[in-house]
Amino acid sequence: MGHTPRRTSRKRSQLAGRAIAASAALLLGVGGMVAVNVYANAEESTDPPPSSTRSGEQTPGLSTISCPDVGTQLSDVPDSAREDVDQQLADLDSQITAAYEQYADAENTAEAEAVLDPLEEQRLPVIEDIGSAIDEAGGQPPDGLDDMATCTVGAADGTGEQQAPEEWQDGNKQLGDAGDGQQLPPDGGGQNGNGPNADDFVDINNVQPNVDPPNLRGGGSDGTFTTECGKNENGKFNPDNVIVAPGVSNGAHHMHDYVGNQANDAFASDDDLANGDTSCRNQGDKSTYYWPVLRLQNGQDENDANADGGGKDQNIGKIQTPAAVTLKFVGNPVSKVVEMPRFLRIITGDAKALTNGDANANASWSCTGFEDRQLKDKYPICPDGSKVVRTFNFQSCWDGQNTDSANHRTHVAFADQESGACPQGFQAIPQLVQRIVYDVPPGPGFAVDSFPEQLHKAGTDHGDFINVFDDQLMARVADCINSGSNCN
Protein backbone atom coordinates (compact mmCIF):
# COMPACT_ATOMS: atom_id res chain seq x y z
CA MET A 1 0.00 0.00 0.00
CA GLY A 2 1.41 3.43 -0.87
CA HIS A 3 1.22 6.00 1.89
CA THR A 4 0.65 9.71 1.61
CA PRO A 5 2.39 12.01 4.09
CA ARG A 6 0.90 11.45 7.50
CA ARG A 7 -1.92 13.80 8.37
CA THR A 8 -2.33 15.41 11.76
CA SER A 9 -5.35 13.34 12.78
CA ARG A 10 -4.41 13.62 16.45
CA LYS A 11 -4.55 17.41 16.16
CA ARG A 12 -7.94 17.18 14.47
CA SER A 13 -9.18 14.96 17.31
CA GLN A 14 -7.85 17.29 19.98
CA LEU A 15 -9.45 20.34 18.38
CA ALA A 16 -12.77 18.53 18.03
CA GLY A 17 -12.54 17.29 21.61
CA ARG A 18 -11.96 20.80 22.93
CA ALA A 19 -14.93 22.14 21.01
CA ILE A 20 -17.20 19.40 22.29
CA ALA A 21 -15.90 19.60 25.83
CA ALA A 22 -16.90 23.26 25.94
CA SER A 23 -20.55 22.22 25.79
CA ALA A 24 -20.31 18.89 27.61
CA ALA A 25 -21.79 18.37 31.06
CA LEU A 26 -21.84 15.76 33.78
CA LEU A 27 -25.29 14.25 33.87
CA LEU A 28 -26.76 12.50 36.87
CA GLY A 29 -27.59 8.97 35.75
CA VAL A 30 -29.41 6.24 37.60
CA GLY A 31 -27.71 6.63 40.96
CA GLY A 32 -24.44 7.97 39.55
CA MET A 33 -22.63 10.39 37.30
CA VAL A 34 -22.37 9.98 33.55
CA ALA A 35 -19.51 11.78 31.80
CA VAL A 36 -20.41 12.81 28.27
CA ASN A 37 -18.26 13.64 25.25
CA VAL A 38 -17.80 12.20 21.77
CA TYR A 39 -15.78 9.74 19.63
CA ALA A 40 -16.29 6.07 18.91
CA ASN A 41 -14.78 2.64 18.59
CA ALA A 42 -15.92 -0.82 19.54
CA GLU A 43 -15.19 -4.42 20.09
CA GLU A 44 -14.13 -5.81 16.76
CA SER A 45 -14.74 -8.80 14.51
CA THR A 46 -12.30 -10.60 12.24
CA ASP A 47 -14.68 -11.14 9.32
CA PRO A 48 -15.49 -8.46 6.73
CA PRO A 49 -19.11 -7.27 6.73
CA PRO A 50 -21.60 -9.18 4.57
CA SER A 51 -22.03 -7.96 1.02
CA SER A 52 -24.68 -5.34 0.51
CA THR A 53 -25.59 -2.89 -2.24
CA ARG A 54 -24.14 0.24 -3.74
CA SER A 55 -26.18 2.93 -5.51
CA GLY A 56 -28.08 1.71 -8.56
CA GLU A 57 -29.34 -1.58 -7.16
CA GLN A 58 -32.79 -2.00 -5.68
CA THR A 59 -32.86 -3.04 -2.03
CA PRO A 60 -36.33 -3.53 -0.55
CA GLY A 61 -35.08 -3.50 3.03
CA LEU A 62 -32.64 -0.60 3.40
CA SER A 63 -32.08 -0.15 7.09
CA THR A 64 -28.44 0.40 8.04
CA ILE A 65 -24.93 1.39 6.97
CA SER A 66 -22.19 -1.24 6.78
CA CYS A 67 -18.51 -0.31 6.71
CA PRO A 68 -15.47 -2.62 6.75
CA ASP A 69 -14.15 -2.93 10.30
CA VAL A 70 -10.61 -1.60 9.95
CA GLY A 71 -9.54 -2.44 13.49
CA THR A 72 -10.00 -6.17 12.99
CA GLN A 73 -7.41 -6.19 10.19
CA LEU A 74 -4.65 -4.60 12.27
CA SER A 75 -2.61 -7.54 13.50
CA ASP A 76 0.72 -5.66 13.44
CA VAL A 77 0.52 -2.32 15.26
CA PRO A 78 3.75 -1.40 17.10
CA ASP A 79 3.27 -0.23 20.67
CA SER A 80 4.50 3.26 19.81
CA ALA A 81 1.66 3.64 17.27
CA ARG A 82 -1.16 2.13 19.32
CA GLU A 83 -2.43 5.36 20.89
CA ASP A 84 -2.50 7.20 17.58
CA VAL A 85 -4.18 4.31 15.77
CA ASP A 86 -6.81 3.96 18.52
CA GLN A 87 -7.69 7.64 18.10
CA GLN A 88 -8.01 7.24 14.34
CA LEU A 89 -10.19 4.13 14.65
CA ALA A 90 -12.40 6.15 16.97
CA ASP A 91 -12.63 8.86 14.29
CA LEU A 92 -13.84 6.24 11.80
CA ASP A 93 -16.63 5.13 14.12
CA SER A 94 -17.69 8.73 14.76
CA GLN A 95 -17.95 9.23 11.01
CA ILE A 96 -20.22 6.19 10.68
CA THR A 97 -22.41 7.42 13.53
CA ALA A 98 -22.83 10.84 11.90
CA ALA A 99 -23.53 9.30 8.49
CA TYR A 100 -26.08 6.90 9.97
CA GLU A 101 -27.98 9.83 11.48
CA GLN A 102 -28.32 11.36 8.01
CA TYR A 103 -29.22 7.98 6.56
CA ALA A 104 -31.95 7.38 9.14
CA ASP A 105 -33.50 10.77 8.30
CA ALA A 106 -33.57 10.05 4.56
CA GLU A 107 -36.94 10.20 2.82
CA ASN A 108 -36.12 7.93 -0.11
CA THR A 109 -33.53 5.55 -1.52
CA ALA A 110 -31.59 8.26 -3.33
CA GLU A 111 -31.20 10.35 -0.18
CA ALA A 112 -30.23 7.29 1.85
CA GLU A 113 -27.51 6.20 -0.55
CA ALA A 114 -26.24 9.77 -0.98
CA VAL A 115 -24.45 9.48 2.36
CA LEU A 116 -22.01 6.91 0.99
CA ASP A 117 -19.67 8.98 -1.17
CA PRO A 118 -19.08 11.71 1.45
CA LEU A 119 -18.52 9.01 4.06
CA GLU A 120 -15.89 7.34 1.86
CA GLU A 121 -14.18 10.69 1.33
CA GLN A 122 -14.02 11.17 5.10
CA ARG A 123 -12.79 7.64 5.81
CA LEU A 124 -10.01 7.44 3.24
CA PRO A 125 -7.57 10.01 4.74
CA VAL A 126 -8.06 8.56 8.22
CA ILE A 127 -7.34 5.05 6.95
CA GLU A 128 -4.28 6.38 5.15
CA ASP A 129 -3.17 7.95 8.44
CA ILE A 130 -3.51 4.57 10.14
CA GLY A 131 -1.34 2.90 7.50
CA SER A 132 1.26 5.66 7.76
CA ALA A 133 1.35 5.50 11.55
CA ILE A 134 1.97 1.74 11.47
CA ASP A 135 4.55 2.05 8.72
CA GLU A 136 6.49 4.85 10.44
CA ALA A 137 6.59 2.86 13.68
CA GLY A 138 8.17 -0.11 11.91
CA GLY A 139 5.05 -2.23 11.47
CA GLN A 140 3.49 -3.71 8.35
CA PRO A 141 0.06 -2.29 7.36
CA PRO A 142 -2.27 -4.92 5.91
CA ASP A 143 -2.63 -5.10 2.14
CA GLY A 144 -5.71 -3.42 0.74
CA LEU A 145 -6.21 -1.11 3.70
CA ASP A 146 -7.25 1.80 1.48
CA ASP A 147 -10.00 -0.34 -0.05
CA MET A 148 -11.75 -0.44 3.32
CA ALA A 149 -12.94 3.16 2.93
CA THR A 150 -15.98 2.09 0.90
CA CYS A 151 -19.24 1.52 2.81
CA THR A 152 -22.60 0.12 1.73
CA VAL A 153 -26.23 0.35 2.73
CA GLY A 154 -28.51 -2.62 2.99
CA ALA A 155 -30.97 -4.69 4.94
CA ALA A 156 -30.47 -5.27 8.63
CA ASP A 157 -30.03 -9.00 8.08
CA GLY A 158 -27.23 -8.42 5.56
CA THR A 159 -29.11 -10.11 2.71
CA GLY A 160 -30.75 -7.15 1.02
CA GLU A 161 -34.08 -8.97 1.28
CA GLN A 162 -35.52 -7.91 4.61
CA GLN A 163 -39.10 -6.69 4.50
CA ALA A 164 -40.81 -4.51 7.08
CA PRO A 165 -42.83 -6.60 9.54
CA GLU A 166 -46.60 -6.14 9.22
CA GLU A 167 -46.91 -4.90 12.78
CA TRP A 168 -44.89 -1.82 11.83
CA GLN A 169 -47.50 -0.65 9.37
CA ASP A 170 -49.64 1.05 12.00
CA GLY A 171 -48.60 3.44 14.70
CA ASN A 172 -45.01 4.00 13.56
CA LYS A 173 -43.51 6.57 11.22
CA GLN A 174 -43.26 5.48 7.59
CA LEU A 175 -40.44 6.61 5.34
CA GLY A 176 -41.33 8.21 2.02
CA ASP A 177 -41.67 6.61 -1.39
CA ALA A 178 -38.33 5.63 -2.89
CA GLY A 179 -39.22 7.30 -6.19
CA ASP A 180 -39.49 4.05 -8.10
CA GLY A 181 -42.71 2.79 -6.55
CA GLN A 182 -40.73 1.15 -3.77
CA GLN A 183 -41.19 1.89 -0.06
CA LEU A 184 -38.21 2.16 2.22
CA PRO A 185 -38.84 0.22 5.44
CA PRO A 186 -40.49 2.11 8.29
CA ASP A 187 -38.11 2.99 11.07
CA GLY A 188 -40.23 1.23 13.63
CA GLY A 189 -39.13 -0.42 16.80
CA GLY A 190 -38.55 0.70 20.33
CA GLN A 191 -35.62 3.12 19.97
CA ASN A 192 -37.37 5.93 18.08
CA GLY A 193 -37.29 3.77 14.98
CA ASN A 194 -33.77 2.42 15.64
CA GLY A 195 -34.89 -1.03 16.80
CA PRO A 196 -35.52 -3.56 18.12
CA ASN A 197 -38.65 -4.87 16.39
CA ALA A 198 -40.95 -7.80 16.98
CA ASP A 199 -38.84 -10.11 14.80
CA ASP A 200 -35.96 -9.70 17.27
CA PHE A 201 -37.85 -11.64 19.99
CA VAL A 202 -38.55 -15.36 20.38
CA ASP A 203 -40.74 -17.21 22.89
CA ILE A 204 -38.30 -19.30 24.94
CA ASN A 205 -40.90 -22.08 25.05
CA ASN A 206 -40.39 -22.53 21.31
CA VAL A 207 -36.61 -23.01 21.62
CA GLN A 208 -35.22 -26.54 21.87
CA PRO A 209 -32.52 -27.35 24.46
CA ASN A 210 -29.16 -26.68 22.82
CA VAL A 211 -26.52 -26.60 25.58
CA ASP A 212 -24.07 -29.50 25.53
CA PRO A 213 -20.88 -28.69 27.50
CA PRO A 214 -17.77 -30.87 27.04
CA ASN A 215 -17.37 -33.71 29.52
CA LEU A 216 -14.61 -33.50 32.14
CA ARG A 217 -11.70 -35.79 31.28
CA GLY A 218 -8.60 -36.96 33.07
CA GLY A 219 -6.35 -34.02 33.84
CA GLY A 220 -9.21 -31.55 33.68
CA SER A 221 -10.05 -28.86 36.23
CA ASP A 222 -13.60 -28.65 37.55
CA GLY A 223 -13.35 -26.24 40.47
CA THR A 224 -14.88 -22.75 40.55
CA PHE A 225 -14.11 -19.36 42.04
CA THR A 226 -16.93 -16.83 42.45
CA THR A 227 -16.25 -13.16 43.11
CA GLU A 228 -19.07 -10.96 44.45
CA CYS A 229 -18.96 -7.42 43.05
CA GLY A 230 -22.58 -6.26 43.24
CA LYS A 231 -25.06 -5.28 40.54
CA ASN A 232 -23.96 -1.72 39.84
CA GLU A 233 -26.31 -0.49 42.53
CA ASN A 234 -24.27 2.72 42.71
CA GLY A 235 -24.98 3.46 39.05
CA LYS A 236 -21.54 3.68 37.50
CA PHE A 237 -22.12 4.25 33.78
CA ASN A 238 -20.16 5.75 30.95
CA PRO A 239 -19.99 5.31 27.15
CA ASP A 240 -16.21 4.76 27.12
CA ASN A 241 -14.22 1.64 26.30
CA VAL A 242 -10.73 1.79 27.76
CA ILE A 243 -9.70 -1.47 26.05
CA VAL A 244 -10.27 -0.52 22.42
CA ALA A 245 -10.44 3.27 22.67
CA PRO A 246 -8.15 4.42 25.50
CA GLY A 247 -8.17 8.19 25.86
CA VAL A 248 -11.34 8.54 23.75
CA SER A 249 -14.49 9.74 25.50
CA ASN A 250 -17.69 8.10 24.24
CA GLY A 251 -15.54 5.45 22.59
CA ALA A 252 -18.41 2.95 22.62
CA HIS A 253 -21.31 5.17 21.49
CA HIS A 254 -23.42 3.23 23.97
CA MET A 255 -23.65 3.17 27.75
CA HIS A 256 -21.90 0.51 29.83
CA ASP A 257 -22.72 -0.92 33.25
CA TYR A 258 -19.61 -1.30 35.45
CA VAL A 259 -19.01 -3.52 38.44
CA GLY A 260 -15.74 -4.06 40.23
CA ASN A 261 -13.18 -1.33 39.59
CA GLN A 262 -14.60 2.17 40.08
CA ALA A 263 -11.76 4.02 38.32
CA ASN A 264 -12.63 2.72 34.85
CA ASP A 265 -13.15 5.36 32.21
CA ALA A 266 -11.55 6.13 28.87
CA PHE A 267 -8.47 7.63 30.53
CA ALA A 268 -7.74 4.98 33.17
CA SER A 269 -4.19 3.64 33.12
CA ASP A 270 -3.13 0.32 34.62
CA ASP A 271 -1.89 2.28 37.64
CA ASP A 272 -5.26 4.00 37.97
CA LEU A 273 -7.00 0.63 37.95
CA ALA A 274 -4.50 -0.85 40.43
CA ASN A 275 -5.15 2.04 42.83
CA GLY A 276 -8.88 2.33 42.22
CA ASP A 277 -11.67 1.40 44.59
CA THR A 278 -13.66 -1.77 43.90
CA SER A 279 -17.23 -2.84 44.49
CA CYS A 280 -16.03 -6.42 44.94
CA ARG A 281 -16.38 -7.91 48.42
CA ASN A 282 -12.84 -9.28 48.26
CA GLN A 283 -10.70 -6.17 47.96
CA GLY A 284 -7.99 -8.23 46.27
CA ASP A 285 -10.19 -8.22 43.17
CA LYS A 286 -9.97 -4.79 41.54
CA SER A 287 -10.84 -6.20 38.13
CA THR A 288 -13.23 -4.30 35.92
CA TYR A 289 -16.27 -6.02 34.45
CA TYR A 290 -18.52 -4.11 32.04
CA TRP A 291 -21.24 -4.63 29.44
CA PRO A 292 -23.88 -2.58 27.55
CA VAL A 293 -26.80 -1.50 29.70
CA LEU A 294 -30.24 -2.99 29.11
CA ARG A 295 -33.13 -0.54 28.77
CA LEU A 296 -36.90 -0.83 28.85
CA GLN A 297 -38.61 0.46 25.72
CA ASN A 298 -41.62 1.92 27.53
CA GLY A 299 -41.56 5.51 26.31
CA GLN A 300 -39.83 6.84 29.42
CA ASP A 301 -36.61 8.80 29.06
CA GLU A 302 -33.47 8.23 31.07
CA ASN A 303 -31.37 11.13 32.39
CA ASP A 304 -28.96 10.59 29.50
CA ALA A 305 -31.67 11.25 26.89
CA ASN A 306 -29.71 14.24 25.56
CA ALA A 307 -26.22 12.88 26.18
CA ASP A 308 -23.61 11.13 24.08
CA GLY A 309 -23.84 7.39 24.57
CA GLY A 310 -27.51 7.87 25.43
CA GLY A 311 -30.17 9.60 23.38
CA LYS A 312 -27.66 11.31 21.10
CA ASP A 313 -26.56 7.84 20.00
CA GLN A 314 -30.08 6.41 19.66
CA ASN A 315 -29.98 4.68 23.05
CA ILE A 316 -33.20 5.56 24.84
CA GLY A 317 -35.37 4.12 27.59
CA LYS A 318 -34.96 3.45 31.30
CA ILE A 319 -31.73 1.71 32.26
CA GLN A 320 -32.39 -1.48 34.23
CA THR A 321 -30.32 -2.43 37.26
CA PRO A 322 -29.77 -6.20 37.14
CA ALA A 323 -31.68 -8.34 39.61
CA ALA A 324 -28.54 -10.48 40.01
CA VAL A 325 -24.98 -10.60 38.70
CA THR A 326 -22.81 -13.71 39.08
CA LEU A 327 -19.10 -13.57 38.20
CA LYS A 328 -17.67 -17.07 38.22
CA PHE A 329 -14.33 -18.43 37.04
CA VAL A 330 -14.36 -22.06 35.91
CA GLY A 331 -11.82 -24.58 34.67
CA ASN A 332 -11.01 -26.54 31.54
CA PRO A 333 -12.38 -30.05 30.86
CA VAL A 334 -9.05 -31.46 29.68
CA SER A 335 -6.29 -29.54 31.49
CA LYS A 336 -5.33 -27.56 34.55
CA VAL A 337 -5.39 -23.77 34.35
CA VAL A 338 -2.55 -21.30 34.76
CA GLU A 339 -2.91 -17.95 36.51
CA MET A 340 -4.11 -15.03 34.42
CA PRO A 341 -1.50 -12.29 33.99
CA ARG A 342 -2.39 -9.03 35.70
CA PHE A 343 -4.04 -6.49 33.36
CA LEU A 344 -5.02 -9.16 30.86
CA ARG A 345 -7.76 -7.69 28.67
CA ILE A 346 -10.51 -9.83 27.15
CA ILE A 347 -13.46 -8.82 24.97
CA THR A 348 -16.12 -11.40 24.23
CA GLY A 349 -18.78 -10.93 21.58
CA ASP A 350 -18.87 -8.29 18.86
CA ALA A 351 -20.62 -4.93 19.21
CA LYS A 352 -20.74 -4.75 15.40
CA ALA A 353 -22.03 -8.26 14.74
CA LEU A 354 -24.95 -6.98 12.63
CA THR A 355 -22.62 -5.63 9.95
CA ASN A 356 -19.50 -7.71 10.67
CA GLY A 357 -21.20 -11.09 10.62
CA ASP A 358 -21.19 -13.62 13.43
CA ALA A 359 -17.53 -14.74 13.41
CA ASN A 360 -16.94 -13.16 16.82
CA ALA A 361 -20.53 -12.91 18.04
CA ASN A 362 -20.91 -14.58 21.42
CA ALA A 363 -24.24 -13.43 22.81
CA SER A 364 -26.27 -15.85 24.93
CA TRP A 365 -29.82 -14.97 25.95
CA SER A 366 -32.22 -17.12 27.94
CA CYS A 367 -34.72 -17.19 30.81
CA THR A 368 -34.46 -18.50 34.36
CA GLY A 369 -35.66 -22.08 34.39
CA PHE A 370 -34.80 -22.47 30.70
CA GLU A 371 -31.03 -21.96 30.64
CA ASP A 372 -30.43 -25.17 28.71
CA ARG A 373 -31.86 -23.13 25.81
CA GLN A 374 -29.61 -20.28 24.66
CA LEU A 375 -30.39 -17.72 21.96
CA LYS A 376 -27.56 -16.10 20.00
CA ASP A 377 -29.28 -13.52 17.80
CA LYS A 378 -32.72 -13.05 19.40
CA TYR A 379 -34.06 -11.71 22.66
CA PRO A 380 -36.13 -14.16 24.74
CA ILE A 381 -39.78 -13.76 25.65
CA CYS A 382 -39.93 -15.34 29.09
CA PRO A 383 -43.07 -16.77 30.72
CA ASP A 384 -44.59 -15.21 33.84
CA GLY A 385 -42.35 -15.76 36.83
CA SER A 386 -39.22 -16.23 34.70
CA LYS A 387 -36.50 -13.58 34.33
CA VAL A 388 -34.32 -12.61 31.36
CA VAL A 389 -30.72 -13.91 31.54
CA ARG A 390 -27.64 -12.69 29.66
CA THR A 391 -24.61 -15.00 29.81
CA PHE A 392 -21.08 -14.20 28.69
CA ASN A 393 -18.63 -17.12 28.39
CA PHE A 394 -15.25 -15.48 27.92
CA GLN A 395 -12.27 -16.84 26.02
CA SER A 396 -10.39 -19.32 28.21
CA CYS A 397 -7.10 -19.81 26.37
CA TRP A 398 -4.12 -17.42 26.50
CA ASP A 399 -1.06 -17.16 24.26
CA GLY A 400 1.23 -17.12 27.32
CA GLN A 401 2.85 -13.79 26.39
CA ASN A 402 0.55 -10.85 25.78
CA THR A 403 -2.05 -9.06 27.90
CA ASP A 404 -3.59 -7.48 24.79
CA SER A 405 -3.21 -7.51 21.01
CA ALA A 406 -3.60 -4.97 18.22
CA ASN A 407 -7.11 -6.15 17.37
CA HIS A 408 -7.84 -7.10 21.01
CA ARG A 409 -8.56 -10.67 19.90
CA THR A 410 -5.56 -12.73 18.93
CA HIS A 411 -3.84 -12.98 22.35
CA VAL A 412 -6.76 -15.08 23.65
CA ALA A 413 -8.88 -17.84 22.12
CA PHE A 414 -11.77 -20.15 22.85
CA ALA A 415 -11.22 -23.78 23.70
CA ASP A 416 -12.44 -26.27 21.11
CA GLN A 417 -16.18 -26.62 21.51
CA GLU A 418 -16.18 -30.40 21.30
CA SER A 419 -12.94 -31.43 23.01
CA GLY A 420 -12.40 -28.48 25.34
CA ALA A 421 -8.71 -28.27 24.37
CA CYS A 422 -6.94 -24.97 23.76
CA PRO A 423 -5.40 -24.26 20.33
CA GLN A 424 -1.75 -25.15 19.87
CA GLY A 425 0.50 -22.59 21.53
CA PHE A 426 -2.21 -21.50 23.99
CA GLN A 427 -2.74 -22.53 27.60
CA ALA A 428 -5.90 -22.74 29.65
CA ILE A 429 -6.70 -19.91 32.08
CA PRO A 430 -9.65 -19.52 34.45
CA GLN A 431 -12.69 -18.89 32.27
CA LEU A 432 -14.86 -15.96 33.30
CA VAL A 433 -18.58 -16.71 33.06
CA GLN A 434 -20.83 -13.69 33.65
CA ARG A 435 -24.52 -14.28 34.33
CA ILE A 436 -26.73 -11.18 34.46
CA VAL A 437 -30.41 -11.49 35.38
CA TYR A 438 -33.13 -8.89 34.79
CA ASP A 439 -36.65 -8.67 36.15
CA VAL A 440 -38.40 -7.00 33.20
CA PRO A 441 -42.03 -7.24 32.04
CA PRO A 442 -42.66 -10.34 29.90
CA GLY A 443 -42.77 -9.92 26.14
CA PRO A 444 -40.97 -7.60 23.73
CA GLY A 445 -40.02 -4.27 25.19
CA PHE A 446 -36.33 -4.18 26.09
CA ALA A 447 -32.98 -3.96 24.32
CA VAL A 448 -29.26 -3.55 24.95
CA ASP A 449 -27.47 -0.36 24.02
CA SER A 450 -25.57 -0.48 20.74
CA PHE A 451 -23.86 1.58 18.09
CA PRO A 452 -26.70 3.38 16.25
CA GLU A 453 -26.16 1.51 12.98
CA GLN A 454 -26.26 -1.86 14.79
CA LEU A 455 -30.00 -1.38 15.49
CA HIS A 456 -29.91 -2.82 19.03
CA LYS A 457 -29.81 -6.39 17.76
CA ALA A 458 -29.44 -9.10 20.40
CA GLY A 459 -26.45 -10.60 18.60
CA THR A 460 -24.38 -7.44 19.17
CA ASP A 461 -24.24 -8.09 22.91
CA HIS A 462 -20.74 -8.25 24.36
CA GLY A 463 -18.73 -8.12 27.57
CA ASP A 464 -15.36 -6.68 28.61
CA PHE A 465 -12.95 -7.66 31.36
CA ILE A 466 -9.59 -6.45 32.66
CA ASN A 467 -7.93 -8.68 35.25
CA VAL A 468 -6.81 -6.65 38.27
CA PHE A 469 -6.67 -9.48 40.82
CA ASP A 470 -3.69 -9.19 43.12
CA ASP A 471 -1.16 -11.98 42.61
CA GLN A 472 -2.03 -13.80 45.82
CA LEU A 473 -5.73 -13.92 45.06
CA MET A 474 -5.20 -14.98 41.45
CA ALA A 475 -3.02 -17.86 42.72
CA ARG A 476 -5.93 -18.88 44.95
CA VAL A 477 -8.32 -18.74 41.98
CA ALA A 478 -6.13 -21.15 40.01
CA ASP A 479 -5.63 -23.44 43.02
CA CYS A 480 -9.37 -23.66 43.70
CA ILE A 481 -10.16 -24.49 40.08
CA ASN A 482 -7.35 -27.03 39.71
CA SER A 483 -8.17 -28.79 42.99
CA GLY A 484 -11.88 -29.14 42.19
CA SER A 485 -12.92 -26.80 45.02
CA ASN A 486 -15.79 -24.31 44.90
CA CYS A 487 -14.48 -21.06 46.39
CA ASN A 488 -15.66 -17.49 46.77
Stockholm file with secondary structure:
# STOCKHOLM 1.0

chainA/1-488         MGHTPRRTSRKRSQLAGRAIAASAALLLGVGGMVAVNVYANAEESTDPPPSSTRSGEQTPGLSTISCPDVGTQLSDVPDSAREDVDQQLADLDSQITAAYEQYADAENTAEAEAVLDPLEEQRLPVIEDIGSAIDEAGGQPPDGLDDMATCTVGAADGTGEQQAPEEWQDGNKQLGDAGDGQQLPPDGGGQNGNGPNADDFVDINNVQPNVDPPNLRGGGSDGTFTTECGKNENGKFNPDNVIVAPGVSNGAHHMHDYVGNQANDAFASDDDLANGDTSCRNQGDKSTYYWPVLRLQNGQDENDANADGGGKDQNIGKIQTPAAVTLKFVGNPVSKVVEMPRFLRIITGDAKALTNGDANANASWSCTGFEDRQLKDKYPICPDGSKVVRTFNFQSCWDGQNTDSANHRTHVAFADQESGACPQGFQAIPQLVQRIVYDVPPGPGFAVDSFPEQLHKAGTDHGDFINVFDDQLMARVADCINSGSNCN
#=GR chainA/1-488 SS CCCCCCCCHHHHHHHHHHHHHTTCCEEECSSSEEECCCCCCCCCCSSCCCCCBCTTSCCTTCCEEECCCGGGGCCCCCHHHHHHHHHHHHHHHHHHHHHHHHHHTCSSHHHHHTTHHHHHHHHHHHHHHHHHHHHHTTCCCCTTGGGGGCCEEECTTSSSCCCCCGGGTTTSCCCCBCSSSCBCCCCCSTTTTSSCCGGGEEEGGGSCCCCCCCCCCTTCCCCEEEECCCCCTTCCEESCCTTTSTTCTTSSSSCEEEEEBSCCSTTCCHHHHHHSCBCSSSTTBCCEEEEECEEECSSCCCTTTTSTTTGGGTCCSEECCCSEEEEEEECCSSSCCCCCCTTCEEEEECTTHHHHCSSSCCCCEEETTCTTSCBSSSEEECCTTCCEEEEEECCCEECSSCSCCTTSSTTEECCCTTTCCCCTTCEECCEEEEEEEECCCSSSCEEECCCGGGTTCGGGCEEEEECCBCHHHHHHHHHHHHHTCEEC
#=GC SS_cons         CCCCCCCCHHHHHHHHHHHHHTTCCEEECSSSEEECCCCCCCCCCSSCCCCCBCTTSCCTTCCEEECCCGGGGCCCCCHHHHHHHHHHHHHHHHHHHHHHHHHHTCSSHHHHHTTHHHHHHHHHHHHHHHHHHHHHTTCCCCTTGGGGGCCEEECTTSSSCCCCCGGGTTTSCCCCBCSSSCBCCCCCSTTTTSSCCGGGEEEGGGSCCCCCCCCCCTTCCCCEEEECCCCCTTCCEESCCTTTSTTCTTSSSSCEEEEEBSCCSTTCCHHHHHHSCBCSSSTTBCCEEEEECEEECSSCCCTTTTSTTTGGGTCCSEECCCSEEEEEEECCSSSCCCCCCTTCEEEEECTTHHHHCSSSCCCCEEETTCTTSCBSSSEEECCTTCCEEEEEECCCEECSSCSCCTTSSTTEECCCTTTCCCCTTCEECCEEEEEEEECCCSSSCEEECCCGGGTTCGGGCEEEEECCBCHHHHHHHHHHHHHTCEEC
//
